[in-house]
Amino acid sequence: MKKLALILFSFVLLTSCESKDKKKETETETINVETTAETYQLDSETVIVNWIGYKFTEKKGVKGLFKTVNVTNNKTGNSIEDALIGATVSIPVSSIFSQNESRDTKLKTLFFGMMDDTELLSATITKAGKDKGIFALTMNNETHNVPFTLDIDGKTAYLKGTIDLHTWHADKALASIHKACELLHTGSDGVSKTWNLVDVDATLNF
């Protein structure tokens, strides 16, 4: 009888220890999951913003970028999309670069220089979803929304949108740059055309 009682006691003790060990393992796993959850934040030092303007009837692209892009309101998020919302970029128009000094000078003085209060371009991302979003662009002293597509590859996001200069009432600036580049923007059909559409894209690392 004593032997049987001893066996039963040992069984209960072992079962109790095993239960406590499993509970500790579960608690440890839960803690590990919580501490290893990823958060994302935009790497403000590596942001690249490109642009493409267009000339000729057949819409030939003229490419460039901005050498300086300042990022503010750069918060962390549980996803890249979440981290993007609210991020603001401030871009000095003096940092425009198209590998053509004469063109850059014209863009600074005869395009942006003809706009109201546009030493800086400012854009804030207000929405960002799985593959699209919206940024609010301030230019020519006006702010309007620009839809964009969003392609995420690993920890890099690629943003693409199109700006219609008419929306910002930048017709005076468009006419000014067209007049300065009238001959250069004359195509094989004899028509001089400067398009009101400008494509922008950004590479964003997290």
C-alpha positions as CSV (number, residue, x, y, z in Angstrom):
1,M,0.0,0.0,0.0
2,K,2.8,2.4,0.9
3,K,4.5,1.5,-2.3
4,L,1.4,2.3,-4.3
5,A,1.0,5.6,-2.5
6,L,4.6,6.5,-3.3
7,I,4.1,5.7,-6.9
8,L,1.0,7.9,-7.1
9,F,2.8,10.8,-5.4
10,S,5.7,10.6,-7.8
11,F,3.3,10.6,-10.8
12,V,1.4,13.7,-9.5
13,L,4.7,15.5,-8.8
14,L,6.1,14.7,-12.3
15,T,2.8,15.8,-14.0
16,S,2.8,19.0,-12.0
17,C,6.4,19.9,-12.9
18,E,5.7,19.1,-16.6
19,S,2.7,21.4,-16.6
20,K,4.7,24.2,-15.1
21,D,7.5,23.7,-17.6
22,K,5.0,23.9,-20.5
23,K,3.5,27.0,-19.1
24,K,6.9,28.6,-18.8
25,E,7.7,27.6,-22.4
26,T,4.4,29.2,-23.6
27,E,5.1,32.4,-21.7
28,T,8.6,32.6,-23.1
29,E,7.3,32.1,-26.7
30,T,4.7,34.8,-26.2
31,I,7.4,37.2,-24.9
32,N,9.7,36.4,-27.9
33,V,6.9,37.1,-30.4
34,E,6.1,40.4,-28.8
35,T,9.7,41.5,-28.7
36,T,10.6,40.5,-32.3
37,A,7.6,42.2,-34.0
38,E,9.0,44.4,-36.7
39,T,8.5,48.2,-37.0
40,Y,9.4,50.3,-39.9
41,Q,10.7,53.9,-40.4
42,L,11.7,55.7,-43.5
43,D,15.4,56.2,-44.0
44,S,15.4,59.9,-44.6
45,E,19.0,60.0,-45.8
46,T,18.4,57.8,-48.8
47,V,15.2,59.2,-50.3
48,I,15.4,59.7,-54.1
49,V,12.8,61.8,-56.0
50,N,12.9,61.8,-59.8
51,W,10.8,63.7,-62.3
52,I,10.0,63.5,-66.0
53,G,8.7,66.5,-68.0
54,Y,7.6,66.1,-71.7
55,K,8.1,67.9,-75.0
56,F,7.1,67.4,-78.6
57,T,3.7,66.1,-79.9
58,E,4.9,62.6,-79.4
59,K,5.6,63.3,-75.7
60,K,9.3,62.7,-75.4
61,G,10.5,62.6,-71.8
62,V,13.1,64.9,-70.2
63,K,14.4,63.4,-67.0
64,G,15.8,64.8,-63.8
65,L,15.8,64.6,-60.1
66,F,16.1,66.7,-56.9
67,K,19.5,66.6,-55.1
68,T,18.0,67.7,-51.8
69,V,15.0,66.0,-50.1
70,N,14.3,66.9,-46.5
71,V,12.0,64.5,-44.5
72,T,9.9,65.6,-41.5
73,N,7.2,63.9,-39.4
74,N,9.1,60.6,-39.9
75,K,7.3,58.2,-37.6
76,T,7.6,54.4,-37.1
77,G,4.8,52.0,-38.1
78,N,3.9,48.3,-38.0
79,S,4.1,48.2,-41.8
80,I,5.7,50.3,-44.5
81,E,2.2,51.7,-45.5
82,D,1.6,52.7,-41.9
83,A,5.0,54.4,-41.6
84,L,4.4,56.3,-44.8
85,I,1.2,58.0,-43.6
86,G,2.0,61.6,-42.4
87,A,5.6,61.6,-43.7
88,T,6.4,65.0,-45.3
89,V,9.1,66.0,-47.7
90,S,10.4,69.5,-48.3
91,I,12.3,70.0,-51.6
92,P,14.3,73.1,-52.5
93,V,13.6,73.8,-56.2
94,S,17.2,75.1,-56.4
95,S,18.3,71.5,-56.1
96,I,16.8,70.5,-59.4
97,F,19.2,68.5,-61.6
98,S,18.8,67.3,-65.2
99,Q,22.5,67.0,-66.2
100,N,22.0,70.2,-68.3
101,E,23.0,73.4,-66.5
102,S,21.2,75.6,-69.0
103,R,18.0,73.7,-68.6
104,D,18.3,73.7,-64.8
105,T,18.7,77.5,-64.8
106,K,15.6,78.0,-66.9
107,L,13.6,75.7,-64.7
108,K,14.7,77.5,-61.5
109,T,14.1,81.0,-62.9
110,L,11.6,80.8,-65.7
111,F,9.4,78.0,-64.4
112,F,9.5,77.7,-60.6
113,G,10.5,81.4,-60.4
114,M,7.2,82.3,-62.1
115,M,5.2,80.6,-59.3
116,D,4.0,82.1,-56.1
117,D,6.0,81.2,-53.0
118,T,7.6,78.2,-54.5
119,E,11.2,78.2,-53.2
120,L,10.2,74.8,-51.7
121,L,8.0,72.0,-52.9
122,S,6.2,70.3,-50.0
123,A,4.4,67.0,-50.1
124,T,2.7,65.0,-47.3
125,I,1.5,61.4,-47.7
126,T,-2.1,61.4,-46.4
127,K,-3.1,57.8,-47.5
128,A,-1.1,54.7,-48.2
129,G,-2.6,51.3,-48.8
130,K,-1.5,48.0,-50.3
131,D,-0.7,49.3,-53.7
132,K,-1.8,52.9,-53.9
133,G,-2.1,56.1,-51.9
134,I,-2.4,59.9,-52.0
135,F,0.1,62.7,-51.3
136,A,-0.9,66.4,-50.9
137,L,1.5,68.6,-52.9
138,T,1.9,72.3,-52.2
139,M,3.2,74.3,-55.2
140,N,2.4,77.8,-56.5
141,N,0.8,78.6,-53.1
142,E,-1.8,75.9,-53.6
143,T,-2.3,72.4,-52.2
144,H,-3.9,69.6,-54.1
145,N,-4.0,65.8,-53.9
146,V,-2.0,63.5,-56.2
147,P,-2.9,59.8,-56.4
148,F,0.1,57.4,-56.6
149,T,0.8,53.8,-57.1
150,L,2.9,52.0,-54.5
151,D,5.1,49.0,-55.1
152,I,6.8,47.4,-52.1
153,D,9.8,45.1,-52.6
154,G,11.3,43.9,-49.3
155,K,12.0,47.0,-47.3
156,T,12.0,49.4,-50.3
157,A,8.9,51.2,-51.6
158,Y,8.5,52.7,-55.1
159,L,6.0,55.5,-55.4
160,K,4.8,56.9,-58.8
161,G,2.4,59.7,-59.6
162,T,1.5,62.3,-62.2
163,I,1.2,66.0,-61.6
164,D,-1.1,68.1,-63.9
165,L,0.2,71.7,-63.7
166,H,-3.2,73.1,-64.6
167,T,-4.5,71.8,-61.3
168,W,-2.1,74.1,-59.4
169,H,-3.0,77.0,-61.8
170,A,0.7,77.1,-62.9
171,D,-0.2,78.1,-66.5
172,K,1.9,81.3,-66.3
173,A,5.0,79.2,-65.3
174,L,4.2,76.6,-68.1
175,A,3.9,79.4,-70.7
176,S,7.1,80.9,-69.5
177,I,9.2,77.8,-69.8
178,H,7.5,76.9,-73.1
179,K,8.5,80.3,-74.6
180,A,12.1,80.0,-73.4
181,C,12.3,76.5,-74.9
182,E,10.1,77.0,-77.9
183,L,12.6,76.0,-80.6
184,L,14.0,73.2,-78.4
185,H,10.4,71.8,-78.0
186,T,9.6,71.9,-81.7
187,G,9.3,68.3,-83.0
188,S,9.6,66.8,-86.5
189,D,6.0,67.8,-87.2
190,G,6.9,71.5,-86.8
191,V,4.8,71.8,-83.7
192,S,6.3,73.2,-80.5
193,K,4.7,71.6,-77.4
194,T,5.5,71.6,-73.7
195,W,3.3,69.2,-71.8
196,N,1.4,70.2,-68.7
197,L,2.0,66.7,-67.2
198,V,5.0,65.8,-65.1
199,D,5.6,62.3,-63.8
200,V,7.3,61.9,-60.4
201,D,8.6,58.8,-58.7
202,A,10.3,58.2,-55.4
203,T,12.5,55.4,-54.0
204,L,12.0,55.0,-50.3
205,N,14.0,52.7,-48.1
206,F,12.9,51.5,-44.6
